[in-house]
């Protein structure tokens, strides 16, 4: 089961009332996630061009599109629900593995 879905299932099952964060245990940048994902799927490096955040915002036109570093504090959620979230690399690997199994 997807970890976010598992967290929602446990919140409902245990009738918990609070704010819960479901996310990777490690923060990273959108560049790192996208580069790693493309490397896993296509086996290619350096497909995504790295740039600075101010440069990206100027080119995209939206200062609110992405944070510089993504991530949420998940320690309390893990403790209250008794689960452990994966790192972002583990999550990408799981997505790629599911895709490979589905496509045979």
N, C-alpha and C positions, 0 to 999 in steps of 0.2 A: 504494500500500500504506500502511496506517496506520503512523505513525511508531514506535509501540511495537512493533508486529509486525515492522517492518523491523529494529529494534534486536535483538529476540530472534532473528530469522533470521540476522543478522550474527554474533551471539554464538555461535550453534550452528555456522554455516558456518566461522567462523574458530577455533572451539574455544577461545574465550576463557574464562578462569576468573578471576572477580573479582566485585565488587559493582558493578552498573550501575544508574544512575538514568535513567529515561526519563520526561521531563516537559517542560513548557513551559520556555522559557528565561527567563521573567519571572514573578516572584511576584506574587500578587494575593490578594484576599479572595473568599470564596464569594459575597458580595454583588455584587461587580464582575462576576464571571463570569455569574451568574444574570441580572443586569440586562441585560448586553450580549446574552446569548443570547435573552432575551425580546424585546429591541428588534429583533434581527435576524429572529426568527421571526414576531412579531406586529406589529412596527413601533410598539410602545408603549414609553413610558418610564415610570418610577416605578410599575411594577406591584408590585415587591418593595419592602417597607418596610425602610428602613435602620434598624438599631439598634446599640447597643454590644454588644461580645462578652459582657460580664457579663449584660446584659439578655437576650440570646439564650440563654445557658446556663441562666438561671433559667426561661425559658419552655419550653425544650426538655427540661430535666430531666437532660441528660447532659453533663457537662463534657468528655467525650472525643469528642463527635460530630464537630466540625470544628476544625482549627487556626485561629488568628486570620489567619495568612497562609499560603497554600499554596505549595508549590514544593519542588523538589529541586535539588541542585547537579549539573548535567548536563555541566559542562565536561570532566571526565575521560572520561565516556562518549562524548561527541562526538569527542574527540581519539582515543581508543582504537579507535573503530569507524569513524571518518572520515565521520560524518554530522552533520547540523545539525537540531536540533529547532526547531519553530515556536514563536512566542509564543502565549500563550493566546488572544488575539484571532484570530490566524491559524487556530488549531485550531478555534475556534467557527465561523469563517467557512467552513472546509472542511466541517464537519458540516452546517451549514445548506445549503451548496451541494449536497452529496450528497443531502440530503433533497429539495431542490427538483428535482433531476434525476430522482430516483426517482419523485416524485409527478407529474412532468410539468407 
